[in-house]
Amino acid sequence: MKPILFLLLSFSFFISFSQVNLETEDSKHNQIILVGQIDRFGLEMDNYKDWFNMEYDSYNVDSITIASILKKKLKKIKIVVFMATWCGDSHEQVPRFYKILEKINSNFVLKVYALDEHKSCPEIDVASYNIERVPTFIFYKKNKEIGRITEMPNVSLEKDMLKILL
């Protein structure tokens, strides 16, 4: 009985400190925003689903470039995304990025952080990632940064990803 109680208490402790999709009021932009670690479910909440779903649904993935990406060794790739629900570029690029990852269907480790108006969030030291603009997509292999896409892709998200993953 004691092990079960310990597990339940441990689980409830973990849940209380690992919340995702937290909302707060952004006085600068006069709106409710997501802040901290988020996931796709957060982006499909009432305050964000209109722009997220519209961009996700309307984006046509470059299947030829996706096929080239799938030929690469994609093991142990970690992606950290910094975005903001108040940012127009995030509204455009983040839904597209989710759709691309869905098409690639790989086991990437993905962490997404929503930043406040000061480009900060409670869980991590954003400054240590050298984030100047959002969204920023940072790619890691074996815990070493191998490339990033900042604000807007140079060519397209798919082609920029392929170049990073070469």
N, C-alpha and C positions, 0 to 999 in steps of 0.2 A: 504493500500500500504506500509506503514512504517513497519509493522510486517514482510512482505515478504522481504523487503530490509534488515532488521535486520537479518533475518534467512539466507539469502544468504551471507551476510558479515560474519556472525558467522561461517557458514559452510566453507567458503574459508579460514578463519583464522585457523580453526581446521585442515583442509587439509594441510596447509603449515607447521604446527608443528607436524604432526603425520605421516610423511612419513615412509614407509617401503621399504625394499629391496633396500637400497642405496648401491651403489658400490663405491669402492675407490681402489687406487693402493697400493699394498703391496710391498714395496721395499725389504723387507727381503726375500720374496719368489718370487719376480719378477713376480707378476700376479695381476689380478683384483680380488678383493674379495668383498663379501657382508659384511657390518658392520652395527650394530644396530639391531632394530627389523625387523624380516623377517617373511615370511610365505612360504607356499609350492610353490606359484607362483614364488617367488624369486629363489627358488631352481630349478625351471624348466626353468630359463632363460638360454640363450645361453652358458654362461661361466660355468654352473654347471649341465645342464640337462643330459649330457652324463653319468657322474658318478651317479647322483641321479636316473635317470630312469633305468639304468642297475641294480643297487642294489635293487631298489624297485620292479622291474619286476621279478627278479630272486629269491627273498626271499620267502621261503615257511613258512607261518605262522603256528605256533603250535596250531591247532584248538582245541585240547583237553584242553590245558591250557587256551585258550581264553574262552572256555565254562565255566571253573571254575571262571575266572575273571568276567564273566557276571553274575554269581550268587551273587557277592558281591554288597553291597550298594555303588554305584559309584556317588552318588549325592555330589555336592559341592567339587569335586576334582579339584584342580588346578595343572597344570604342567608347570614348567618353565624349558626351555631347553637352555643351553649355548653350542654353537658349533662354528666351524670355517670352512669356505669353503676351507682353505688351509690345513686342517687336515685330514689325511687318515682314522683315526678312525671315524671321523664325516661322511666322505664319506660312510662308511659302516653302521654305527649304525643309523644315522638320517633317511635315507630312509626306513629302516626296521621299525623304530619307527612309522613313518607316516602310513605305511601299517598296523601295528598292531592296531593303533588307529582307522583306517578306519574299520577294522573288528570288533572292540569293539563297534563302532558306539554309543558312549556315549556323553553326553554333558559336557565333560571336558572343563575347561577353559585352553587354551594352549597359552603360550607366548614363542616365540623362538627368541633368540638373537644370532647374529653372531658376533664373537669377532675378533679383529685385532691381529697382531703378538705380541702385548703386553698383550693380553687377557683382552682387555678393549673395551668398546663401548660408544658412546656419550650419550645414553639415561639414563643409570642407573649406580649405583655404584657397579660394578662387585665384588669388594673386599668384600663387605658386604655379598655376597653369598658364600664366601670361595671357589672360583673356582680355583682349582689347575691344573686340566686337562680337556680337552674337548674330546668328548661331556660329559656334565653332565646333567642328567635328574633329576629334583627335584620335588617331589610330596608333595602337601599340602592338608590338610583337615581342614576346619575351620581356615584357615590362619596359621596353625601350620605344620611345616615340619614333614612328616611321613616317609620319606626315600628318598634315591637317588641312582642313578646308575651313576658311574663315569667311564668314558673312555670306558670300556668294561664290559658287564654283567658278573656276577659270573657264572651263568649257561646259561641262555638265557634271552633276553629282556622280553619275556612273563613270564617265571618262576620268574624272579626277580621282575617284576611288581606285580605278584600274591602275592609274599611274602610281598611286601610293602603294598598292599591293604588289607591284612588279618585283 
